[in-house]
Amino acid sequence: MPLIRAVACFLINLCLLLAVVPVWAEQAHKPVLRGAYVEFPPLTYSNPSGDPSGAVIDRVEALANSAGYRVRWEGLPLGRVHLYLKTGKIDLWPGAMGIPYLQPWVLEADVLSGSIRLAAYHHPDQKPVDSIEDLRGKKLILLRNYTYLGVLDDVINADSTSINYAPNVRSAIQMLQHGRGEYLISFERPVDYSLANGIFPELVQSPIFERDIGLVFSSANLQAPKLVDQFQEAARNLPHSP
């Protein structure tokens, strides 16, 4: 009887293995696209194991699979993402669409729902801001390696503006808590994520800028027009989440 059970277990495991192998083989033969992501939780980020995670990562991988591709991800600072899109060192990036200085080098596919909002965070007793220009001459806390899509360049370069840089969102919130700036400038999702996963004082948010997110393809890849069409077709065939 033990021998019979052992043989039965072996045959069952063999059948399961043979059923899975074709799936592995199919995935292995799909063309690979070089994708980049930035630390923007909960949409795109590296999990504790260092692997790409987040709702947008999952969505892009589902679209890629439907379109017949695999994505090999690399986590990068935003400035390097933009450089690599220009040079063709990466094929795609899930991020903000319509960035003016990227337009000559990219094609975009509106296949991701939602938008990103840039906001000024401050203590309740600090005066709210209504526009980017209101930040000129203020003491700002900015995130190192953020380009802020170029919309803050004039304010940052103004002699009257004081800048303190933080390595990450959590540190930036702590700097604001300790009075090292009047306004923390960051995108909404990462700050909300940090506030929901830590103990920080209540902050007030003043939205100052918003842009839709999508898939941004490097025009240096001669297949970019075809990729846009394929991913848009995949998006029409898959539930739109997120």
Buried (B, 14 or more C-beta within 10 A) or exposed (E): EEEEEEEEEEEEEEEEEEEEEEEEEEEEEBEEBBBBBBBBBBBBBBEEEEEBBBBBBBBBBBBBBBBEBBBEBBBBBBEBBBBBBBEBBBBBBBBBBEBEEBEEBBBBBBBBBEBBBBBBBBBEEBEEBEEBEBBBEBBBBBBEBBBBBEBBEEBBEEEEBBBBBBEBBBBBBBBBEEEBBBBBBBBBBBBBBBBEEEEBEEBEBBEBBEBBBBBBBBBBBEEBEEBBEBBBBBBEEBEEEE
